[in-house]
Amino acid sequence: MLDQVADLLREVAATEVLPRFRHLAAEDVQQKSPGDLVTVADRESEAALTRGLTALLPGSIVVGEEGVAADPALLKRVGEAGPVWIVDPVDGTNNFAAGRTPFAMMVALARGDELVASWILDVPGDHLTLAEAGSGAYRDGVRVKTRTDDPGPAALRGVVAERYLPPPLRSVAASNSPQLGEVTRGQHCAGYEYPAVALDEQQFALFWRILPWDHAPGVLIVREAGGAVRHLDGSEYHLTDSEHGMLVAPNDDVWHTVRDTLFPDASIL
């Protein structure tokens, strides 16, 4: 099924997403909430993925970003015992709508609270990163393993996604971030950030808002590559968690170095 889902993602990217990149009309872009866009490509690709995924696994259901936008009760299906597909049809929609990269398509398969498999397709670059629980993570067919050392704060580069971070935490993180090698606001695309940690293109990513379609696919990839994904208080991320605040790193040591550098007083978390 790993290859079948990969083929489906590429097919939908070729038919529903790429032809619309930099060719969206004004009426093809709408605002779901302030600063949160949706395009015709999001809706059409989610519909196509829903048809394809449920055909691959009869009896499964799809919880997609646009489906939940239309029916918020659908989100409660995450965590059900039966197979659930979690879908982000275009991750990085604001980039896509502006004619920028990166943007990606992301899918995860879950049974209950357990992630079974996940796929992230870098659409413009046609790079596929995938993982299967217990079998590792792969980028374009090559096994991916995270770094195992901790070079220290000054050598670490990563992302602090500030948009949803509460102002007090944002202020603390900003004041302490100069102790790290480089801190950026990221690419506004979780489908880029997670593989970048697995591939050691960056060494951490900190998020606040946790929605399953934004994070579930990348969480399994980083974990299967050997990395650490935890809430800021150190507790493990679970698919049905609603707590805010999550830090992604290539290993436990780097995770603690970044968390303790940005937030030396853990009582505020």
Secondary structure, 3 states (H helix, E strand, C coil): CHHHHHHHHHHHHHHHHHHHCCCCCHHHEEEEECCEEEEHHHHHHHHHHHHHHHHHCCCCEEEEHHHHHHCHHHHHHCCCCCEEEEEEEEECHHHHHCCCCCCEEEEEEEECCEEEEEEEEECCCCEEEEEECCCEEEECCEEECCCCCCCCHHHCEEEECCCCCCHHHHHHHHHHHHHCCEEECCCCCHHHHHHHHHCCCCCEEEECCCCHHHHHHHHHHHHHHCCEEEECCCCECCCCCCCCCEEEECCHHHHHHHHHHHCCCHHHC
